[in-house]
Amino acid sequence: MSGIKLNDQIRQELLEIIKTNKHIKEYKLPSERMLSIKFNASRPSVRSAYQKLIKQGYVEVVHGKGYFIKNNLSSAREKSPIKLHFLFIAPSLKTAFMQQIYSGITEFCEQNNIDLSIKITEETLKKEKQILELAFYSNYDGVILFPIDNEYYNETLLKISISKYPLVIIDRYLKALNLSFVSTDNYNAMIDVIKYLHAKQYQTPVFVTHESSLATAVEERINGYNTGLLKYYGSVQNTNLLILKSNNRDYVYKSIKDFLQKNPATDALIVTDVYLSTAYSAITELNIPTPEKLRVVVFDNEISFAERKAIRPYIIEQDGKNIGYYAAQYVHNQIMGDKQIQTKKFPIKIIGDEND
């Protein structure tokens, strides 16, 4: 168990015992000595785990006799809710989607008397690792993580997965790790987008996206997009997809501009909010009227009123608030003893142009 915080492991063991035996009156819990032997831990580590459970209202100590499950635990918790502390780790809070996720997490925490902290990774892997290490070795009861990169697994994240520390991933799942996650149903979302465009009689849609290796969310979007093209248009062409290998603005601008020049039949351009302003600059430079000749379809409503009026895009709206709410709920479930891997994916909503 080296590298794993012992008092947290002991506390999780005790929570399992409490969950199973909470209805038994005056149920005595294992002694400090017994737990010390079982976990090869010091008495202070065991005592620290017990003290936290006492503070949270699960356990009471009877001097000279030991530790017991607190009498009338269910009613006591209703009268005096257990105070947990969650940490939300996010790349930023700059977008409306991230703010909605944060709002959902906050709502669940307020409803359940849970303290909530947030730490921003600034979209850097080094800072994400540092924050995860801080979370794992501190007194947070659970973590909600919006990870940066699909292919990056640091040592701390592996420890968390192995130790069953309460953690839920948002937006994507990490293939090598068996962790709960909550996200948009990105695969079916793109099928729905293609169905919508086909019904609106667009003939040549193009999806501008990162490489699929960046994140499972991107991979699922591309797969769903191709499935939608086959289902509604009968084929997938090379000209239906523009893969960008960098987020550098000059590179993105040139890539989109060159693509549209070479493929003038393009009549619907699907982009994420990250690429929207750059894509519109390229479209404007080429004097392509929107939406008369080219309809822009954008993930998330990050567009100003003036831009929306000028571009008249279709907007793919993700259910950020529910994603955040359920992520917090799943962390809470884990703390309460539910060790099953839980996953949930939410559908998108397509907001059309009111002038159509």
Summary of the structure (lengths in Angstrom):
residues: 356
radius of gyration: 24.9
end to end distance: 62.0
largest distance: 84.2
contacts: 1125
relative contact order: 0.12
helix: 48%
strand: 18%
